[in-house]
Amino acid sequence: MTIGDVLAWVGGIGALCVSAWTLYVAVALLFVQRSNQAADAITTNPWKQGFLGFVVTLVLGPVSIAMIQIPNPLGRLFGLITMLALLALAAIGGAGVALIASRRIRALDPSVSPFGALCRGAAFVVVPSLVPLL
């Protein structure tokens, strides 16, 4: 492994983190009502929502991957739509968690703007995912 390989991995991981951060901020700003519903549902019953998301992903994830590999174009289309729906649900859930973090940041420091708190909340959701890599 050369230094170029290491730099490529570090750059790729950094790009994934920045992409996830911007996705959470964008979804929270574009889909305000759905993101607030997700945040409220996670706040009131976090274990139930986490388990529900896990079960839906466990059931529909392999189904969508299997459908994508079917040579029939209609099967591929159905598999792709199912996979995109799962990713959209994950983005809304992540934006909900970022909103929860931003509400708690604003409670601790009221001088932070709502957008600044949302950006920090999304960062606090994304950055801990680097811990297993470090």
N, CA, C and O atoms as CSV, one atom per row, in Angstrom:
chain,resi,resn,atom,element,x,y,z
A,1,MET,N,N,0.850,-1.166,0.000
A,1,MET,CA,C,0.000,0.000,0.000
A,1,MET,C,C,0.901,1.236,0.000
A,1,MET,O,O,1.802,1.365,0.828
A,2,THR,N,N,0.642,2.123,-0.928
A,2,THR,CA,C,1.455,3.333,-1.044
A,2,THR,C,C,0.757,4.500,-0.369
A,2,THR,O,O,-0.386,4.383,0.074
A,3,ILE,N,N,1.454,5.624,-0.294
A,3,ILE,CA,C,0.865,6.823,0.301
A,3,ILE,C,C,-0.315,7.322,-0.529
A,3,ILE,O,O,-1.244,7.930,0.004
A,4,GLY,N,N,-0.273,7.062,-1.829
A,4,GLY,CA,C,-1.393,7.437,-2.689
A,4,GLY,C,C,-2.657,6.665,-2.340
A,4,GLY,O,O,-3.756,7.220,-2.356
A,5,ASP,N,N,-2.500,5.384,-2.024
A,5,ASP,CA,C,-3.655,4.579,-1.617
A,5,ASP,C,C,-4.249,5.104,-0.312
A,5,ASP,O,O,-5.467,5.197,-0.159
A,6,VAL,N,N,-3.369,5.443,0.620
A,6,VAL,CA,C,-3.833,5.965,1.909
A,6,VAL,C,C,-4.565,7.293,1.707
A,6,VAL,O,O,-5.623,7.519,2.294
A,7,LEU,N,N,-4.004,8.158,0.883
A,7,LEU,CA,C,-4.654,9.453,0.625
A,7,LEU,C,C,-5.992,9.269,-0.093
A,7,LEU,O,O,-6.939,10.016,0.155
A,8,ALA,N,N,-6.068,8.287,-0.970
A,8,ALA,CA,C,-7.339,8.020,-1.651
A,8,ALA,C,C,-8.402,7.558,-0.662
A,8,ALA,O,O,-9.551,7.993,-0.741
A,9,TRP,N,N,-8.030,6.679,0.272
A,9,TRP,CA,C,-8.984,6.227,1.291
A,9,TRP,C,C,-9.417,7.375,2.196
A,9,TRP,O,O,-10.605,7.531,2.478
A,10,VAL,N,N,-8.469,8.167,2.644
A,10,VAL,CA,C,-8.795,9.289,3.529
A,10,VAL,C,C,-9.690,10.290,2.803
A,10,VAL,O,O,-10.657,10.788,3.380
A,11,GLY,N,N,-9.379,10.585,1.556
A,11,GLY,CA,C,-10.212,11.502,0.783
A,11,GLY,C,C,-11.607,10.951,0.542
A,11,GLY,O,O,-12.595,11.682,0.623
A,12,GLY,N,N,-11.687,9.650,0.243
A,12,GLY,CA,C,-13.001,9.039,0.021
A,12,GLY,C,C,-13.859,9.037,1.272
A,12,GLY,O,O,-15.055,9.320,1.210
A,13,ILE,N,N,-13.255,8.720,2.402
A,13,ILE,CA,C,-14.000,8.722,3.665
A,13,ILE,C,C,-14.437,10.139,4.023
A,13,ILE,O,O,-15.557,10.354,4.487
A,14,GLY,N,N,-13.546,11.099,3.804
A,14,GLY,CA,C,-13.909,12.496,4.055
A,14,GLY,C,C,-15.043,12.958,3.161
A,14,GLY,O,O,-15.948,13.660,3.611
A,15,ALA,N,N,-14.996,12.563,1.890
A,15,ALA,CA,C,-16.065,12.937,0.963
A,15,ALA,C,C,-17.391,12.299,1.359
A,15,ALA,O,O,-18.439,12.934,1.239
A,16,LEU,N,N,-17.363,11.050,1.830
A,16,LEU,CA,C,-18.595,10.407,2.292
A,16,LEU,C,C,-19.185,11.128,3.504
A,16,LEU,O,O,-20.400,11.303,3.601
A,17,CYS,N,N,-18.315,11.544,4.425
A,17,CYS,CA,C,-18.801,12.254,5.613
A,17,CYS,C,C,-19.410,13.603,5.244
A,17,CYS,O,O,-20.468,13.967,5.758
A,18,VAL,N,N,-18.761,14.334,4.370
A,18,VAL,CA,C,-19.299,15.631,3.941
A,18,VAL,C,C,-20.610,15.433,3.190
A,18,VAL,O,O,-21.543,16.218,3.355
A,19,SER,N,N,-20.687,14.391,2.369
A,19,SER,CA,C,-21.923,14.115,1.634
A,19,SER,C,C,-23.070,13.758,2.577
A,19,SER,O,O,-24.194,14.219,2.380
A,20,ALA,N,N,-22.802,12.949,3.592
A,20,ALA,CA,C,-23.845,12.592,4.553
A,20,ALA,C,C,-24.281,13.819,5.342
A,20,ALA,O,O,-25.472,14.002,5.596
A,21,TRP,N,N,-23.332,14.658,5.731
A,21,TRP,CA,C,-23.659,15.877,6.473
A,21,TRP,C,C,-24.560,16.783,5.644
A,21,TRP,O,O,-25.580,17.266,6.136
A,22,THR,N,N,-24.188,17.016,4.389
A,22,THR,CA,C,-25.011,17.889,3.547
A,22,THR,C,C,-26.369,17.252,3.247
A,22,THR,O,O,-27.368,17.960,3.125
A,23,LEU,N,N,-26.414,15.931,3.129
A,23,LEU,CA,C,-27.698,15.265,2.890
A,23,LEU,C,C,-28.641,15.484,4.067
A,23,LEU,O,O,-29.812,15.807,3.868
A,24,TYR,N,N,-28.146,15.313,5.285
A,24,TYR,CA,C,-28.999,15.511,6.459
A,24,TYR,C,C,-29.482,16.950,6.568
A,24,TYR,O,O,-30.649,17.193,6.876
A,25,VAL,N,N,-28.592,17.902,6.317
A,25,VAL,CA,C,-28.995,19.314,6.388
A,25,VAL,C,C,-30.009,19.624,5.291
A,25,VAL,O,O,-31.013,20.289,5.548
A,26,ALA,N,N,-29.759,19.150,4.074
A,26,ALA,CA,C,-30.673,19.433,2.965
A,26,ALA,C,C,-32.043,18.799,3.185
A,26,ALA,O,O,-33.064,19.438,2.932
A,27,VAL,N,N,-32.077,17.567,3.649
A,27,VAL,CA,C,-33.368,16.907,3.882
A,27,VAL,C,C,-34.131,17.610,4.995
A,27,VAL,O,O,-35.347,17.774,4.903
A,28,ALA,N,N,-33.425,18.030,6.051
A,28,ALA,CA,C,-34.097,18.728,7.149
A,28,ALA,C,C,-34.656,20.070,6.689
A,28,ALA,O,O,-35.695,20.507,7.185
A,29,LEU,N,N,-33.985,20.724,5.753
A,29,LEU,CA,C,-34.466,22.017,5.268
A,29,LEU,C,C,-35.524,21.890,4.174
A,29,LEU,O,O,-36.426,22.724,4.089
A,30,LEU,N,N,-35.424,20.863,3.341
A,30,LEU,CA,C,-36.379,20.706,2.249
A,30,LEU,C,C,-37.677,20.029,2.682
A,30,LEU,O,O,-38.760,20.400,2.229
A,31,PHE,N,N,-37.565,19.052,3.548
A,31,PHE,CA,C,-38.731,18.300,4.002
A,31,PHE,C,C,-38.927,18.554,5.493
A,31,PHE,O,O,-38.703,17.675,6.325
A,32,VAL,N,N,-39.348,19.763,5.808
A,32,VAL,CA,C,-39.426,20.208,7.201
A,32,VAL,C,C,-40.439,19.390,7.984
A,32,VAL,O,O,-40.151,18.936,9.092
A,33,GLN,N,N,-41.621,19.199,7.419
A,33,GLN,CA,C,-42.670,18.491,8.150
A,33,GLN,C,C,-42.294,17.035,8.414
A,33,GLN,O,O,-42.462,16.548,9.531
A,34,ARG,N,N,-41.789,16.339,7.401
A,34,ARG,CA,C,-41.400,14.937,7.576
A,34,ARG,C,C,-40.232,14.801,8.547
A,34,ARG,O,O,-40.196,13.877,9.360
A,35,SER,N,N,-39.280,15.722,8.458
A,35,SER,CA,C,-38.133,15.660,9.371
A,35,SER,C,C,-38.573,15.911,10.807
A,35,SER,O,O,-38.086,15.255,11.728
A,36,ASN,N,N,-39.488,16.854,11.005
A,36,ASN,CA,C,-40.003,17.103,12.354
A,36,ASN,C,C,-40.814,15.913,12.867
A,36,ASN,O,O,-40.751,15.583,14.052
A,37,GLN,N,N,-41.577,15.267,11.977
A,37,GLN,CA,C,-42.310,14.063,12.385
A,37,GLN,C,C,-41.352,12.958,12.792
A,37,GLN,O,O,-41.585,12.257,13.777
A,38,ALA,N,N,-40.268,12.803,12.029
A,38,ALA,CA,C,-39.274,11.779,12.375
A,38,ALA,C,C,-38.607,12.109,13.703
A,38,ALA,O,O,-38.395,11.224,14.532
A,39,ALA,N,N,-38.274,13.381,13.904
A,39,ALA,CA,C,-37.636,13.777,15.164
A,39,ALA,C,C,-38.572,13.548,16.348
A,39,ALA,O,O,-38.143,13.073,17.400
A,40,ASP,N,N,-39.842,13.884,16.178
A,40,ASP,CA,C,-40.802,13.668,17.270
A,40,ASP,C,C,-40.994,12.179,17.557
A,40,ASP,O,O,-41.073,11.771,18.716
A,41,ALA,N,N,-41.069,11.371,16.496
A,41,ALA,CA,C,-41.234,9.924,16.694
A,41,ALA,C,C,-40.010,9.321,17.375
A,41,ALA,O,O,-40.145,8.462,18.246
A,42,ILE,N,N,-38.826,9.765,16.986
A,42,ILE,CA,C,-37.605,9.239,17.607
A,42,ILE,C,C,-37.502,9.699,19.051
A,42,ILE,O,O,-37.043,8.947,19.911
A,43,THR,N,N,-37.926,10.923,19.324
A,43,THR,CA,C,-37.868,11.441,20.695
A,43,THR,C,C,-38.821,10.687,21.612
A,43,THR,O,O,-38.462,10.357,22.742
A,44,THR,N,N,-40.031,10.412,21.138
A,44,THR,CA,C,-41.019,9.773,22.000
A,44,THR,C,C,-40.768,8.284,22.186
A,44,THR,O,O,-40.996,7.750,23.272
A,45,ASN,N,N,-40.299,7.604,21.139
A,45,ASN,CA,C,-40.129,6.154,21.218
A,45,ASN,C,C,-38.912,5.718,20.402
A,45,ASN,O,O,-39.076,5.148,19.323
A,46,PRO,N,N,-37.700,5.971,20.890
A,46,PRO,CA,C,-36.511,5.712,20.072
A,46,PRO,C,C,-36.271,4.233,19.772
A,46,PRO,O,O,-35.883,3.895,18.653
A,47,TRP,N,N,-36.490,3.352,20.734
A,47,TRP,CA,C,-36.217,1.935,20.506
A,47,TRP,C,C,-37.178,1.346,19.491
A,47,TRP,O,O,-36.786,0.535,18.653
A,48,LYS,N,N,-38.428,1.750,19.566
A,48,LYS,CA,C,-39.417,1.237,18.615
A,48,LYS,C,C,-39.075,1.705,17.201
A,48,LYS,O,O,-39.142,0.915,16.259
A,49,GLN,N,N,-38.714,2.969,17.042
A,49,GLN,CA,C,-38.393,3.493,15.715
A,49,GLN,C,C,-37.123,2.860,15.159
A,49,GLN,O,O,-37.052,2.543,13.972
A,50,GLY,N,N,-36.120,2.675,16.019
A,50,GLY,CA,C,-34.889,2.033,15.576
A,50,GLY,C,C,-35.118,0.589,15.162
A,50,GLY,O,O,-34.590,0.143,14.143
A,51,PHE,N,N,-35.898,-0.140,15.938
A,51,PHE,CA,C,-36.201,-1.527,15.608
A,51,PHE,C,C,-37.027,-1.617,14.330
A,51,PHE,O,O,-36.799,-2.501,13.505
A,52,LEU,N,N,-37.988,-0.702,14.162
A,52,LEU,CA,C,-38.812,-0.692,12.953
A,52,LEU,C,C,-37.954,-0.427,11.718
A,52,LEU,O,O,-38.115,-1.091,10.694
A,53,GLY,N,N,-37.039,0.545,11.813
A,53,GLY,CA,C,-36.141,0.818,10.697
A,53,GLY,C,C,-35.239,-0.360,10.378
A,53,GLY,O,O,-34.973,-0.649,9.211
A,54,PHE,N,N,-34.763,-1.048,11.428
A,54,PHE,CA,C,-33.912,-2.221,11.240
A,54,PHE,C,C,-34.677,-3.336,10.540
A,54,PHE,O,O,-34.151,-3.962,9.619
A,55,VAL,N,N,-35.906,-3.591,10.964
A,55,VAL,CA,C,-36.705,-4.669,10.375
A,55,VAL,C,C,-37.054,-4.350,8.919
A,55,VAL,O,O,-36.978,-5.223,8.056
A,56,VAL,N,N,-37.430,-3.112,8.652
A,56,VAL,CA,C,-37.762,-2.734,7.270
A,56,VAL,C,C,-36.544,-2.896,6.371
A,56,VAL,O,O,-36.657,-3.399,5.253
A,57,THR,N,N,-35.381,-2.471,6.856
A,57,THR,CA,C,-34.159,-2.620,6.069
A,57,THR,C,C,-33.785,-4.089,5.907
A,57,THR,O,O,-33.344,-4.503,4.835
A,58,LEU,N,N,-33.957,-4.870,6.955
A,58,LEU,CA,C,-33.625,-6.291,6.905
A,58,LEU,C,C,-34.517,-7.039,5.922
A,58,LEU,O,O,-34.073,-7.994,5.285
A,59,VAL,N,N,-35.765,-6.615,5.796
A,59,VAL,CA,C,-36.696,-7.298,4.899
A,59,VAL,C,C,-36.565,-6.777,3.466
A,59,VAL,O,O,-36.416,-7.562,2.530
A,60,LEU,N,N,-36.620,-5.462,3.297
A,60,LEU,CA,C,-36.662,-4.899,1.950
A,60,LEU,C,C,-35.291,-4.745,1.301
A,60,LEU,O,O,-35.199,-4.682,0.075
A,61,GLY,N,N,-34.221,-4.683,2.097
A,61,GLY,CA,C,-32.887,-4.537,1.523
A,61,GLY,C,C,-32.494,-5.708,0.628
A,61,GLY,O,O,-32.162,-5.498,-0.538
A,62,PRO,N,N,-32.522,-6.930,1.143
A,62,PRO,CA,C,-32.188,-8.070,0.275
A,62,PRO,C,C,-33.167,-8.257,-0.885
A,62,PRO,O,O,-32.771,-8.688,-1.968
A,63,VAL,N,N,-34.439,-7.936,-0.661
A,63,VAL,CA,C,-35.420,-8.060,-1.746
A,63,VAL,C,C,-35.070,-7.102,-2.878
A,63,VAL,O,O,-35.115,-7.475,-4.051
A,64,SER,N,N,-34.724,-5.873,-2.526
A,64,SER,CA,C,-34.396,-4.908,-3.575
A,64,SER,C,C,-33.106,-5.286,-4.295
A,64,SER,O,O,-33.008,-5.108,-5.509
A,65,ILE,N,N,-32.118,-5.801,-3.575
A,65,ILE,CA,C,-30.870,-6.228,-4.219
A,65,ILE,C,C,-31.126,-7.402,-5.156
A,65,ILE,O,O,-30.570,-7.458,-6.253
A,66,ALA,N,N,-31.964,-8.338,-4.727
A,66,ALA,CA,C,-32.296,-9.479,-5.585
A,66,ALA,C,C,-33.073,-9.023,-6.817
A,66,ALA,O,O,-32.858,-9.540,-7.914
A,67,MET,N,N,-33.972,-8.060,-6.642
A,67,MET,CA,C,-34.751,-7.572,-7.779
A,67,MET,C,C,-33.881,-6.813,-8.778
A,67,MET,O,O,-34.130,-6.872,-9.982
A,68,ILE,N,N,-32.868,-6.104,-8.293
A,68,ILE,CA,C,-31.985,-5.357,-9.194
A,68,ILE,C,C,-31.202,-6.313,-10.090
A,68,ILE,O,O,-30.875,-5.962,-11.224
A,69,GLN,N,N,-30.896,-7.510,-9.601
A,69,GLN,CA,C,-30.086,-8.459,-10.362
A,69,GLN,C,C,-30.892,-9.302,-11.348
A,69,GLN,O,O,-30.321,-10.114,-12.076
A,70,ILE,N,N,-32.195,-9.121,-11.377
A,70,ILE,CA,C,-33.033,-9.845,-12.341
A,70,ILE,C,C,-32.831,-9.216,-13.720
A,70,ILE,O,O,-32.793,-7.991,-13.834
A,71,PRO,N,N,-32.699,-10.040,-14.776
A,71,PRO,CA,C,-32.473,-9.465,-16.104
A,71,PRO,C,C,-33.686,-8.719,-16.672
A,71,PRO,O,O,-33.534,-7.934,-17.608
A,72,ASN,N,N,-34.858,-8.942,-16.138
A,72,ASN,CA,C,-36.057,-8.257,-16.602
A,72,ASN,C,C,-35.986,-6.772,-16.226
A,72,ASN,O,O,-35.764,-6.452,-15.058
A,73,PRO,N,N,-36.168,-5.857,-17.189
A,73,PRO,CA,C,-36.078,-4.424,-16.861
A,73,PRO,C,C,-37.116,-3.970,-15.828
A,73,PRO,O,O,-36.837,-3.077,-15.028
A,74,LEU,N,N,-38.284,-4.563,-15.839
A,74,LEU,CA,C,-39.305,-4.186,-14.867
A,74,LEU,C,C,-38.900,-4.595,-13.454
A,74,LEU,O,O,-39.161,-3.869,-12.495
A,75,GLY,N,N,-38.260,-5.761,-13.329
A,75,GLY,CA,C,-37.761,-6.201,-12.030
A,75,GLY,C,C,-36.657,-5.292,-11.526
A,75,GLY,O,O,-36.609,-4.962,-10.342
A,76,ARG,N,N,-35.771,-4.888,-12.422
A,76,ARG,CA,C,-34.702,-3.962,-12.042
A,76,ARG,C,C,-35.275,-2.623,-11.601
A,76,ARG,O,O,-34.815,-2.029,-10.626
A,77,LEU,N,N,-36.271,-2.161,-12.321
A,77,LEU,CA,C,-36.897,-0.887,-11.962
A,77,LEU,C,C,-37.548,-0.969,-10.581
A,77,LEU,O,O,-37.406,-0.051,-9.773
A,78,PHE,N,N,-38.256,-2.057,-10.311
A,78,PHE,CA,C,-38.882,-2.234,-9.008
A,78,PHE,C,C,-37.828,-2.317,-7.900
A,78,PHE,O,O,-38.004,-1.729,-6.833
A,79,GLY,N,N,-36.747,-3.036,-8.148
A,79,GLY,CA,C,-35.668,-3.132,-7.173
A,79,GLY,C,C,-35.007,-1.784,-6.922
A,79,GLY,O,O,-34.690,-1.450,-5.780
A,80,LEU,N,N,-34.800,-1.014,-7.972
A,80,LEU,CA,C,-34.186,0.307,-7.822
A,80,LEU,C,C,-35.106,1.253,-7.055
A,80,LEU,O,O,-34.644,2.019,-6.210
A,81,ILE,N,N,-36.389,1.203,-7.344
A,81,ILE,CA,C,-37.346,2.056,-6.630
A,81,ILE,C,C,-37.395,1.672,-5.150
A,81,ILE,O,O,-37.456,2.542,-4.282
A,82,THR,N,N,-37.367,0.385,-4.870
A,82,THR,CA,C,-37.376,-0.072,-3.476
A,82,THR,C,C,-36.115,0.379,-2.745
A,82,THR,O,O,-36.188,0.829,-1.601
A,83,MET,N,N,-34.968,0.263,-3.392
A,83,MET,CA,C,-33.708,0.688,-2.778
A,83,MET,C,C,-33.696,2.200,-2.540
A,83,MET,O,O,-33.250,2.657,-1.488
A,84,LEU,N,N,-34.177,2.965,-3.496
A,84,LEU,CA,C,-34.220,4.418,-3.324
A,84,LEU,C,C,-35.200,4.824,-2.219
A,84,LEU,O,O,-34.963,5.795,-1.501
A,85,ALA,N,N,-36.298,4.077,-2.086
A,85,ALA,CA,C,-37.239,4.360,-0.997
A,85,ALA,C,C,-36.590,4.090,0.358
A,85,ALA,O,O,-36.786,4.858,1.299
A,86,LEU,N,N,-35.818,3.006,0.466
A,86,LEU,CA,C,-35.103,2.720,1.717
A,86,LEU,C,C,-34.087,3.813,2.039
A,86,LEU,O,O,-33.965,4.237,3.188
A,87,LEU,N,N,-33.359,4.265,1.020
A,87,LEU,CA,C,-32.379,5.328,1.241
A,87,LEU,C,C,-33.057,6.651,1.611
A,87,LEU,O,O,-32.522,7.423,2.407
A,88,ALA,N,N,-34.234,6.911,1.034
A,88,ALA,CA,C,-34.966,8.126,1.394
A,88,ALA,C,C,-35.447,8.067,2.842
A,88,ALA,O,O,-35.381,9.066,3.559
A,89,LEU,N,N,-35.927,6.907,3.273
A,89,LEU,CA,C,-36.336,6.747,4.670
A,89,LEU,C,C,-35.153,6.929,5.613
A,89,LEU,O,O,-35.286,7.538,6.675
A,90,ALA,N,N,-33.998,6.400,5.222
A,90,ALA,CA,C,-32.799,6.564,6.048
A,90,ALA,C,C,-32.383,8.035,6.117
A,90,ALA,O,O,-31.951,8.503,7.170
A,91,ALA,N,N,-32.508,8.765,5.009
A,91,ALA,CA,C,-32.150,10.179,5.002
A,91,ALA,C,C,-33.099,10.994,5.885
A,91,ALA,O,O,-32.663,11.904,6.590
A,92,ILE,N,N,-34.373,10.674,5.847
A,92,ILE,CA,C,-35.338,11.388,6.688
A,92,ILE,C,C,-35.093,11.064,8.159
A,92,ILE,O,O,-35.172,11.949,9.011
A,93,GLY,N,N,-34.799,9.809,8.459
A,93,GLY,CA,C,-34.477,9.442,9.840
A,93,GLY,C,C,-33.214,10.120,10.331
A,93,GLY,O,O,-33.168,10.591,11.468
A,94,GLY,N,N,-32.192,10.178,9.496
A,94,GLY,CA,C,-30.957,10.871,9.872
A,94,GLY,C,C,-31.173,12.362,10.066
A,94,GLY,O,O,-30.594,12.969,10.968
A,95,ALA,N,N,-32.010,12.951,9.218
A,95,ALA,CA,C,-32.340,14.366,9.388
A,95,ALA,C,C,-33.123,14.584,10.682
A,95,ALA,O,O,-32.962,15.612,11.340
A,96,GLY,N,N,-33.965,13.628,11.044
A,96,GLY,CA,C,-34.690,13.727,12.313
A,96,GLY,C,C,-33.747,13.689,13.504
A,96,GLY,O,O,-33.916,14.450,14.457
A,97,VAL,N,N,-32.759,12.809,13.454
A,97,VAL,CA,C,-31.774,12.743,14.533
A,97,VAL,C,C,-30.949,14.036,14.577
A,97,VAL,O,O,-30.623,14.530,15.656
A,98,ALA,N,N,-30.616,14.579,13.401
A,98,ALA,CA,C,-29.892,15.857,13.354
A,98,ALA,C,C,-30.732,16.986,13.940
A,98,ALA,O,O,-30.197,17.875,14.602
A,99,LEU,N,N,-32.044,16.958,13.703
A,99,LEU,CA,C,-32.930,17.972,14.292
A,99,LEU,C,C,-32.989,17.848,15.808
A,99,LEU,O,O,-33.013,18.855,16.515
A,100,ILE,N,N,-33.013,16.621,16.307
A,100,ILE,CA,C,-32.996,16.428,17.761
A,100,ILE,C,C,-31.718,17.008,18.346
A,100,ILE,O,O,-31.751,17.698,19.365
A,101,ALA,N,N,-30.589,16.728,17.697
A,101,ALA,CA,C,-29.311,17.271,18.174
A,101,ALA,C,C,-29.304,18.797,18.091
A,101,ALA,O,O,-28.773,19.459,18.983
A,102,SER,N,N,-29.880,19.357,17.041
A,102,SER,CA,C,-29.890,20.819,16.912
A,102,SER,C,C,-30.783,21.470,17.969
A,102,SER,O,O,-30.469,22.552,18.465
A,103,ARG,N,N,-31.887,20.820,18.311
A,103,ARG,CA,C,-32.741,21.357,19.382
A,103,ARG,C,C,-31.994,21.367,20.713
A,103,ARG,O,O,-32.118,22.314,21.490
A,104,ARG,N,N,-31.230,20.330,20.971
A,104,ARG,CA,C,-30.482,20.266,22.227
A,104,ARG,C,C,-29.331,21.270,22.232
A,104,ARG,O,O,-29.004,21.830,23.278
A,105,ILE,N,N,-28.723,21.497,21.091
A,105,ILE,CA,C,-27.663,22.510,21.002
A,105,ILE,C,C,-28.242,23.888,21.266
A,105,ILE,O,O,-27.644,24.680,21.995
A,106,ARG,N,N,-29.403,24.190,20.681
A,106,ARG,CA,C,-30.036,25.501,20.907
A,106,ARG,C,C,-30.474,25.660,22.356
A,106,ARG,O,O,-30.469,26.774,22.879
A,107,ALA,N,N,-30.850,24.580,23.007
A,107,ALA,CA,C,-31.229,24.667,24.421
A,107,ALA,C,C,-30.017,25.008,25.287
A,107,ALA,O,O,-30.139,25.720,26.284
A,108,LEU,N,N,-28.854,24.497,24.900
A,108,LEU,CA,C,-27.637,24.776,25.670
A,108,LEU,C,C,-27.048,26.146,25.353
A,108,LEU,O,O,-26.487,26.802,26.231
A,109,ASP,N,N,-27.176,26.581,24.091
A,109,ASP,CA,C,-26.625,27.874,23.679
A,109,ASP,C,C,-27.644,28.604,22.815
A,109,ASP,O,O,-27.654,28.422,21.598
A,110,PRO,N,N,-28.504,29.427,23.416
A,110,PRO,CA,C,-29.559,30.100,22.652
A,110,PRO,C,C,-29.040,31.113,21.634
A,110,PRO,O,O,-29.794,31.533,20.756
A,111,SER,N,N,-27.775,31.515,21.729
A,111,SER,CA,C,-27.259,32.501,20.785
A,111,SER,C,C,-26.951,31.901,19.410
A,111,SER,O,O,-26.684,32.643,18.464
A,112,VAL,N,N,-26.985,30.569,19.285
A,112,VAL,CA,C,-26.723,29.921,18.002
A,112,VAL,C,C,-27.966,30.054,17.129
A,112,VAL,O,O,-29.090,29.880,17.600
A,113,SER,N,N,-27.751,30.365,15.845
A,113,SER,CA,C,-28.878,30.468,14.918
A,113,SER,C,C,-29.455,29.069,14.660
A,113,SER,O,O,-28.766,28.067,14.851
A,114,PRO,N,N,-30.704,29.005,14.232
A,114,PRO,CA,C,-31.288,27.683,13.946
A,114,PRO,C,C,-30.517,26.917,12.867
A,114,PRO,O,O,-30.346,25.703,12.974
A,115,PHE,N,N,-30.056,27.617,11.835
A,115,PHE,CA,C,-29.284,26.949,10.785
A,115,PHE,C,C,-27.937,26.475,11.315
A,115,PHE,O,O,-27.499,25.370,10.995
A,116,GLY,N,N,-27.289,27.289,12.109
A,116,GLY,CA,C,-26.017,26.876,12.704
A,116,GLY,C,C,-26.172,25.675,13.613
A,116,GLY,O,O,-25.330,24.778,13.625
A,117,ALA,N,N,-27.258,25.662,14.376
A,117,ALA,CA,C,-27.515,24.518,15.249
A,117,ALA,C,C,-27.797,23.260,14.431
A,117,ALA,O,O,-27.370,22.167,14.802
A,118,LEU,N,N,-28.516,23.416,13.314
A,118,LEU,CA,C,-28.790,22.261,12.455
A,118,LEU,C,C,-27.498,21.728,11.836
A,118,LEU,O,O,-27.293,20.515,11.772
A,119,CYS,N,N,-26.635,22.625,11.386
A,119,CYS,CA,C,-25.354,22.185,10.810
A,119,CYS,C,C,-24.504,21.478,11.862
A,119,CYS,O,O,-23.881,20.457,11.571
A,120,ARG,N,N,-24.475,22.003,13.058
A,120,ARG,CA,C,-23.712,21.346,14.127
A,120,ARG,C,C,-24.343,20.020,14.522
A,120,ARG,O,O,-23.640,19.043,14.778
A,121,GLY,N,N,-25.668,19.988,14.571
A,121,GLY,CA,C,-26.357,18.737,14.910
A,121,GLY,C,C,-26.086,17.652,13.874
A,121,GLY,O,O,-25.865,16.495,14.231
A,122,ALA,N,N,-26.101,18.020,12.593
A,122,ALA,CA,C,-25.799,17.047,11.552
A,122,ALA,C,C,-24.352,16.574,11.658
A,122,ALA,O,O,-24.058,15.401,11.428
A,123,ALA,N,N,-23.456,17.485,12.005
A,123,ALA,CA,C,-22.051,17.092,12.186
A,123,ALA,C,C,-21.906,16.142,13.366
A,123,ALA,O,O,-21.131,15.188,13.306
A,124,PHE,N,N,-22.656,16.402,14.449
A,124,PHE,CA,C,-22.600,15.515,15.618
A,124,PHE,C,C,-23.207,14.147,15.337
A,124,PHE,O,O,-22.935,13.193,16.065
A,125,VAL,N,N,-24.023,14.037,14.294
A,125,VAL,CA,C,-24.570,12.745,13.913
A,125,VAL,C,C,-23.593,11.993,12.996
A,125,VAL,O,O,-23.468,10.772,13.092
A,126,VAL,N,N,-22.910,12.716,12.119
A,126,VAL,CA,C,-22.058,12.085,11.113
A,126,VAL,C,C,-20.672,11.743,11.660
A,126,VAL,O,O,-20.164,10.651,11.406
A,127,VAL,N,N,-20.065,12.647,12.394
A,127,VAL,CA,C,-18.658,12.468,12.828
A,127,VAL,C,C,-18.464,11.241,13.714
A,127,VAL,O,O,-17.443,10.572,13.556
A,128,PRO,N,N,-19.363,10.897,14.630
A,128,PRO,CA,C,-19.133,9.672,15.418
A,128,PRO,C,C,-19.091,8.384,14.600
A,128,PRO,O,O,-18.623,7.356,15.089
A,129,SER,N,N,-19.566,8.428,13.383
A,129,SER,CA,C,-19.471,7.228,12.541
A,129,SER,C,C,-18.034,6.927,12.138
A,129,SER,O,O,-17.743,5.838,11.644
A,130,LEU,N,N,-17.140,7.877,12.344
A,130,LEU,CA,C,-15.727,7.652,12.044
A,130,LEU,C,C,-14.998,6.885,13.132
A,130,LEU,O,O,-13.884,6.414,12.907
A,131,VAL,N,N,-15.596,6.750,14.301
A,131,VAL,CA,C,-14.922,6.100,15.432
A,131,VAL,C,C,-14.475,4.675,15.111
A,131,VAL,O,O,-13.351,4.314,15.461
A,132,PRO,N,N,-15.306,3.839,14.456
A,132,PRO,CA,C,-14.788,2.495,14.158
A,132,PRO,C,C,-13.587,2.508,13.204
A,132,PRO,O,O,-12.744,1.613,13.260
A,133,LEU,N,N,-13.508,3.505,12.344
A,133,LEU,CA,C,-12.392,3.578,11.415
A,133,LEU,C,C,-11.128,4.071,12.094
A,133,LEU,O,O,-10.021,3.687,11.716
A,134,LEU,N,N,-11.293,4.917,13.093
A,134,LEU,CA,C,-10.122,5.460,13.765
A,134,LEU,C,C,-9.575,4.470,14.776
A,134,LEU,O,O,-8.581,4.756,15.444
